[in-house]
Amino acid sequence: MAFSAIDHALMAQALRVAEGGRNITTPNPSVGCVLVREGRVIGQGHSQAAGGAHAEVMALRDAAARGESSRGATAYVTLEPCSHHGRTPPCADALIEAGVARVVVAIDDPNPLVAGQGRARLQAAGLAVETGLLAHEARESLKGFLSSMERGRPWLRLKIAASLDGKVALANGESQWITGPQARADVQRWRARSCAMITGSGTVLADDPQLTVREIDGQPWQGRQPLRVVLDSRAQLPTSARLLAAPGKVLVAVAAASEAHLQGLRAAGAEVVALPDAAGRIDLAALLQELGRRGINEATVEAGARLNGAWLASGLVDELLLYQAPVLLGNAAQGLADFSIDSLADKLAPKVVEVRQVGADMRYLLRF
């Protein structure tokens, strides 16, 4: 399909618009839509929280609010318009009823409830439909949703803050703070886009984190809180942990635990799920499948060296978010991940996607 430079620019705008729904749409994808008629943008919108309007409807409403008719317009949409009745009516029908003449779609929706049916419905109504514009960029934008649909599990991000010599804490466990305030503020944005935050009971015992989103750009966060997930393989998560009292839901994964421990966690407000593997540890792959069933599209791990190593050794990590501070902590400090290899041929070698300075620290985004 041949697309013009204007088509490219307008789909790029739709992708930027989609970012406005990044932190609110779970478990739905954050989609962007831009409406254009006679060379002018007449409306645009992004997906709202689950149960709210989708991007196409928001763009149509925006056009109407501007006093613009959508009849004969072109809609640039980052994901195929839906064709089924869920919590909202089909977006394909809304575009048809509004008189839109052409729909340019970045990628088809892999959801079995849609999967080409939205495109087919538009075409059957006489609309011109073109697909594949900025598909790579759209897959990047929607990677969490696509992971959930195509693999049945969330996109998994491992976040680590380390020193120049690869240490995450002193030998006595002290780790606050290795990185600077700008890096810690940046982490809040990654938490906000995450549907779940994963840690281990060892980290809870050492740092007692809340794993909540507290503020974005200096403003108190009013949006949804990610599901907090604690791997409690040794049945040692204290019921006094701050994350159990923080806003939002908590899921505790156990391999085996006494009934008293389980009852204590449930009384503290946590949901408990048993996911033992053959060795009596928590099955990490099963945990991701469980999160997928719960509509979790993106999950971020913030843990200690032991759990970091287990995730890296599992081969389940999709990307590594590494903050590196210009400090040295010495040989006795704790390394960033406990795992070992027998040969350099077995080394983990993620690809560098982005390198950015955040305050005094460096932020690396790497993909496996």
C-alpha positions, -999 to 999 in steps of 0.1 A, spaced: 0 0 0 14 34 -10 9 61 16 16 98 11 39 119 33 7 135 47 -6 101 56 26 94 75 24 127 94 -12 122 104 -7 86 116 23 98 136 0 124 151 -25 96 160 3 77 177 12 108 198 -25 112 207 -26 76 218 -1 84 245 -27 104 263 -44 72 274 -13 53 282 -19 51 320 -57 48 321 -70 22 296 -60 -11 311 -69 -38 302 -79 -21 269 -52 -8 246 -44 29 243 -55 38 208 -53 72 190 -75 85 163 -72 117 141 -100 128 118 -91 149 87 -113 165 61 -102 187 33 -67 188 46 -76 200 81 -76 181 114 -112 183 126 -110 160 156 -88 137 176 -90 115 206 -76 86 226 -91 56 244 -106 63 278 -106 41 309 -122 6 304 -159 11 299 -154 46 285 -154 57 249 -128 44 225 -105 66 204 -127 68 173 -157 80 193 -136 105 212 -124 119 179 -159 121 165 -171 139 196 -142 163 193 -151 171 157 -187 177 167 -176 200 196 -157 220 171 -188 223 149 -172 201 122 -190 174 102 -172 141 99 -189 132 66 -164 125 39 -135 126 64 -105 103 67 -98 86 101 -63 77 110 -65 50 137 -35 32 154 -55 -1 159 -83 -16 138 -117 -3 149 -136 -28 170 -166 -46 155 -182 -62 186 -204 -50 215 -183 -50 247 -188 -24 273 -193 0 244 -209 -3 209 -186 -11 179 -163 18 168 -167 6 132 -204 14 134 -197 48 148 -174 57 119 -199 44 94 -228 63 109 -207 95 110 -202 93 72 -164 88 74 -152 79 38 -117 65 44 -101 47 73 -63 43 76 -53 17 101 -18 11 115 -23 -26 125 -51 -51 127 -64 -61 161 -53 -96 171 -82 -98 196 -103 -128 183 -134 -107 188 -121 -83 162 -93 -98 141 -101 -83 107 -139 -81 113 -138 -44 120 -120 -38 87 -144 -61 69 -174 -42 84 -161 -9 72 -154 -22 37 -189 -37 35 -203 -3 42 -184 12 13 -156 29 33 -120 28 18 -98 9 43 -60 9 42 -38 -10 67 -2 -11 76 8 26 79 35 30 106 29 -6 117 62 -10 135 56 22 155 21 11 164 33 -23 176 58 -5 198 30 17 212 7 -13 218 33 -39 228 16 -46 261 -18 -53 246 -3 -73 218 17 -94 242 -14 -101 262 -34 -111 230 -6 -130 212 13 -146 240 -13 -147 268 10 -128 292 21 -92 298 51 -75 284 77 -78 312 101 -50 321 129 -55 347 139 -22 363 172 -20 381 190 10 397 228 3 400 261 19 405 289 21 379 303 -11 392 270 -29 389 259 -28 426 224 -23 438 229 -22 476 256 -23 502 264 -56 519 241 -46 548 212 -40 524 213 -2 523 202 10 489 184 43 493 194 61 473 219 51 446 203 71 419 193 108 420 159 125 424 154 129 387 159 92 380 135 84 408 109 108 394 114 91 360 106 57 376 72 71 387 63 75 350 72 39 342 52 27 372 22 47 360 22 30 326 26 -5 343 -5 -25 350 14 -45 377 45 -40 398 63 -72 408 87 -76 437 98 -103 462 92 -106 499 129 -102 504 127 -67 490 97 -60 511 116 -71 542 146 -50 533 130 -18 519 93 -20 528 83 -3 495 47 8 486 53 3 449 26 29 442 26 58 418 29 89 440 34 118 417 40 126 380 59 158 371 56 170 406 19 166 408 1 141 431 -11 111 411 -48 107 409 -50 78 384 -53 41 389 -26 23 409 -9 -8 394 -16 -42 409 12 -50 434 24 -86 430 47 -101 457 65 -134 452 65 -149 487 83 -182 480 96 -185 516 63 -175 533 79 -145 550 59 -115 538 49 -96 569 12 -85 572 25 -51 584 41 -44 550 33 -9 537 23 -22 503 -6 -42 519 -20 -9 533 -14 13 502 -42 21 477 -49 -5 451 -49 -43 450 -22 -68 461 -17 -103 448 7 -126 467 21 -156 448 32 -185 470 47 -219 464 38 -233 498 27 -217 531 11 -225 563 -26 -219 566 -19 -193 593 3 -173 570 -22 -174 542 -50 -164 565 -29 -135 578 -23 -122 542 -59 -125 533 -69 -107 565 -45 -79 555 -64 -75 522 -42 -95 498 -53 -121 473 -32 -152 474 -25 -176 445 -4 -208 448 19 -213 418 45 -239 427 69 -254 401 84 -289 402 112 -277 425 89 -261 450 96 -225 439 72 -201 424 66 -208 387 75 -176 370 60 -185 336 27 -195 354 27 -162 372 28 -143 339 0 -165 325 -20 -157 356 -14 -120 351 -24 -123 315 -57 -138 325 -62 -108 348 -59 -84 319 -24 -72 328 -7 -58 297 26 -44 310 43 -55 342 75 -41 358 97 -59 382 115 -39 410 133 -64 432 166 -75 446 195 -94 431 181 -128 439 147 -123 421 164 -102 394 186 -132 386 157 -156 386 138 -135 361 169 -131 339 177 -168 340 140 -176 331 143 -160 297 109 -143 303 121 -107 305 113 -86 275 132 -54 283 156 -42 309 153 -6 322 187 1 338 195 33 357 232 37 363 245 62 388 280 77 386 290 62 419 311 32 430 300 10 459 329 -15 461 334 -52 459 315 -61 491 282 -45 478 254 -66 463 254 -72 426 225 -64 404 214 -100 396 223 -134 411 227 -158 382 257 -175 367 269 -188 333 296 -214 324 307 -199 292 308 -165 275 287 -181 247 259 -182 273 261 -145 282 229 -124 281 232 -98 254 202 -75 251 201 -50 224 203 -13 233 172 5 223 178 39 240 203 56 261 193 88 279 208 110 307 183 116 335 198 141 359 232 129 369 224 92 360 222 73 327 191 54 317 194 24 294 165 7 277 175 -28 265 155 -55 248 160 -93 249 
